[in-house]
Amino acid sequence: MTILITHSSFEAHEMGPHHPESPARVRAVLQELEATGLMAGLDRREAEMAREEDILRAHTEDHWSMLKEMSPQSRYQVIDPDTAMNPHTLEAVSRAAGAVVQAVEAVVSGEDATAFCAVRPPGHHAERHVAMGFCFVNSVAVGALYAAEALGLERVAVVDFDVHHGNGTEQILAGHSNILMTSTFQQGIYPHRGERPLGSNMVNCPLPGGSDGKALRQAVESEWMPALDAFAPQLIIISAGFDAHRDDPLAGLRWSEADYEWVTDRLVEVAAKHANGRIVSSLEGGYEVRALGRSVACHVASLMRSSQAH
């Protein structure tokens, strides 16, 4: 069975009325997994709190201390114009990072081949010492460094298909010879980075606004697949952003649910070839909740087929 890791704290974190990164996102994902019958085939688990030592592989002590000090007792603490904490945020942040570590532990141990973390807040904009863009701690970077440094994996691949570039993940992981990161994103939008890779272990594929699934498929086949095959990862960790969907209001790519299923299937093939099927996926963006739910269901269905094959 594919492991599903989530927690009620992910719905308790919120940044004010009308904010697009809302509790409705996780609710929509879980409701769609129920409605499609996929939930019955998942091994659902509660997300654990991250250990401080795991967070500090990806972030500075000053950054983590700042988040703890800024955590409010009531109302909101504003971090930047897009990002704020409420009294439940710190727990959600810790459990989001903890969920990815928990999933990596389970998958690497052979407990199951695939896992999906239905978490929020997202993490891939959080840099080593900066919270930004709805993100506080970089859960996927925490998980990748845990796999490489604590579990001793020699080759970990991070794949990011959010419409916004995972600047934080790139900044934290650039230069790590045992980690390869491939990504695709819309060029010229927030966070206005990524067109020049920060390290030789980065394969960045910016796409023009308006690009549809054909552009995604071309980038994956021409850039990602050769790099992933040459790297031969022992584990793939996905920053799974669904805001490149044509219905999403925050950007301008035009992907469909079928495109998310296709890219997941291709990553499943890489994992089957090199990693004994091992994939951990963690939710990043996706702000039109109906499209988000449908897209995640297609993504998870692909992971479940992979897990059944192993």
URRAVEN-V740430 format. One record per run of one state. SS is the DSSP state (H for helix, E for strand, C for the rest). FROM is the first residue (numbers start at 1). TO is the last residue. Records with the same first field share a line. If there is no record, write none. Layout:
SS->FROM-TO  FROM-TO
This chain:
C->1-1  7-8  13-23  36-37  47-51  59-60  71-76  81-82  86-88  109-113  118-126  128-129  131-131  133-134  136-138  151-155  161-166  174-178  187-201  208-211  232-234  241-244  246-253  256-256  275-278  284-288  310-310
E->2-6  42-46  77-80  83-85  114-117  127-127  130-130  132-132  135-135  156-160  179-186  202-207  212-212  235-240  245-245  254-255  279-283
H->9-12  24-35  38-41  52-58  61-70  89-108  139-150  167-173  213-231  257-274  289-309
